[in-house]
């Protein structure tokens, strides 16, 4: 899964940032360069949760984690293994069929 590409797609397709994805740099400020306001940050959080299947808690929803595309991608990468482990822990094991 290309997390940074997906975040760029969210910014263009769902948040309607006017900068084309191919001109987005990973360290550009989401607020200063892409113009996200408080509602834009909330929408980015929700879209990341939906697209990547992660839970971004209020403790993770900080300016440090939502400064740039790189910081959001880093957060998503950090949350992905935890989500995968939680999913596998709550999914019942498959019992092999006997013949």
C-alpha positions in Angstrom: 0.0 0.0 0.0 1.4 3.4 -1.0 0.4 5.5 2.0 1.9 8.8 0.8 0.2 8.4 -2.6 -3.1 7.7 -0.9 -2.7 10.7 1.4 -2.1 12.9 -1.7 -5.2 11.4 -3.3 -7.2 12.2 -0.2 -6.0 15.8 -0.2 -6.9 16.3 -3.9 -10.1 14.2 -4.2 -11.7 14.5 -0.8 -10.4 17.7 0.7 -10.1 19.6 -2.7 -6.6 21.0 -2.2 -5.8 23.0 -5.3 -2.2 21.7 -5.6 -1.9 18.8 -8.0 -0.6 15.6 -6.4 2.5 15.5 -8.6 3.5 18.9 -7.3 3.1 18.0 -3.6 6.3 17.6 -1.6 6.2 15.3 1.5 7.5 18.1 3.8 5.1 20.9 2.6 3.0 22.3 5.4 -0.6 21.0 5.3 -1.7 24.4 6.7 0.5 26.9 5.0 1.1 25.3 1.6 -2.1 23.3 1.1 -4.4 25.6 3.1 -6.0 23.1 5.5 -8.1 24.6 8.2 -9.5 22.9 11.3 -12.3 21.2 9.3 -9.7 20.1 6.7 -7.6 18.4 9.3 -10.6 16.6 10.8 -11.6 15.4 7.3 -8.0 14.2 6.6 -8.2 12.3 9.9 -11.5 10.6 9.0 -10.5 9.8 5.4 -7.2 8.3 6.7 -9.1 6.2 9.2 -11.5 5.0 6.5 -8.9 4.4 3.8 -6.3 2.7 5.9 -8.5 1.0 8.5 -6.7 2.6 11.4 -8.0 4.3 14.5 -6.5 7.8 15.0 -7.2 8.5 18.6 -7.4 12.0 20.1 -3.9 11.4 21.5 -2.6 10.8 18.0 -4.5 13.7 16.4 -1.8 16.3 17.2 -0.2 19.1 15.3 3.1 17.0 15.3 1.3 14.1 13.5 -0.6 16.4 11.1 2.0 18.9 10.0 3.0 17.4 6.6 2.2 14.5 4.3 5.3 12.8 5.7 4.1 13.2 9.3 0.7 11.8 8.5 2.2 8.9 6.6 4.5 8.1 9.5 1.5 8.1 11.8 -0.5 5.8 9.5 2.5 3.4 9.2 2.9 3.3 12.9 -0.8 2.5 13.4 -1.0 -0.1 10.6 0.8 -2.9 12.5 -1.2 -2.3 15.6 -4.5 -2.4 13.7 -3.4 -5.6 11.9 -2.4 -7.3 15.2 -5.7 -6.2 16.8 -7.7 -7.6 13.8 -5.9 -10.9 13.8 -6.3 -11.2 17.6 -10.1 -10.7 17.4 -10.6 -12.8 14.3 -11.5 -16.4 15.2 -9.0 -19.0 14.0 -10.1 -21.2 11.1 -10.6 -24.8 12.1 -9.5 -27.2 9.3 -12.2 -29.4 8.0 -11.9 -33.1 8.7 -12.6 -35.7 6.0 
